[in-house]
């Protein structure tokens, strides 16, 4: 799959058949993710945002529409971490690499690099049960990065964490994005988070999920969350929800 | 680049201490058990050579029956949950099959195989298979969706999915079902060996009962239960503890 062309979602719709009725979750969703862009999809709960992310990931088929130029190498970070409890930190991070059939030396090198990036040296042999929420999500991020994806999909990665841990991890996600220049599509229900992180904010209405507006975030980086311009954009996005 | 750590060293140290304590307790338990067995064996209440020979030949039947049942149970559970269509056909069939009175099978097996240890083994397979199958089916149907999605996204397909995701995910349920099946097997074994007239501890205890050797029978049954208890302590309890690491939070 061509990684240099923008990812295009063209009129994506999704419905589920429930007892003879069609439950429409997404309707006519279209937007573009440019190379290296940070896109946040923001909307209230039940708006189909997570479903949309799973369509992007290829684990749900859209009922209508298509996605163009979606890379096959993608990393996914889950809201509730989705770490395999029977695997250690090392094995969780190496999971995608093991499935890809890489040899042991390559796996070791990549895992070591990601463990260093997320700052969990010394915890490689720990199991997820022994980790805090923030640590688990770091492992989730490392697992996603280890396969060297062309795009990262983040499904409300900070919503299961306390505010202090979420704040630190938010900064880390930004730092990783700036280091790796990967395209990121992140779902969040927090408008401030979207304004802080994203180049493009896709505002979605719910039931069914539709693109209400696409806003280009032109605030300069690094973003100060206490400026008038920041709050103005937050108000603009919140006004659309 | 800021990376904050939330370190839980106390949690890890406490776990290590608990594991060491468990190992010492298990070792102490095994020593006590061996001592009791030694003292009991030195008494003349029972023909201990005969008793142990028959017990181990019954154990052989249970072990073989268990391994065959476990393999079939895994295959059945995976097949039954493959897709909705197969599930709707297979699960009701399995539900009816498990209600079949297994002792009624013995005369049929005797006609087919004659007086043979395989009659008892097949009977044990039919006894053990259902608890394992249904616990596995329940586990597969209640799998965490995000783990399943993670396995898919990160490339676990086909045999790799079975080996690296499905089997480990099923492991706690497999152990729970096995413990239930194993217990049911020992319970049913005595009757099966008596009816099938196959040598084993069940037949031996049955004979003591027929001969009116009440004291020997009581001692024999007590030792029988005690040995099953010991097997549980050295096999199933450690496996159950080990399987807790496979459990979802």
Interface residues (C-beta under 8 A of the other chain):
Chain A: X54 X57 X58 X59 X74 X76 X78 X79 X80 X82 X84 X85 X86 X95 X96 X98 X99 X100 X118 X119 X120 X126 X127 X128 X129 X130 X131 X132 X134 X135 X138 X143 X147 X165 X168 X171 X172 X175
Chain B: X1 X2 X3 X4 X5 X6 X8 X11 X12 X15 X144 X146 X147 X149 X150 X151 X152 X153 X154 X155 X156 X157 X160 X164 X165 X168 X169 X171 X245 X246 X247 X248 X249
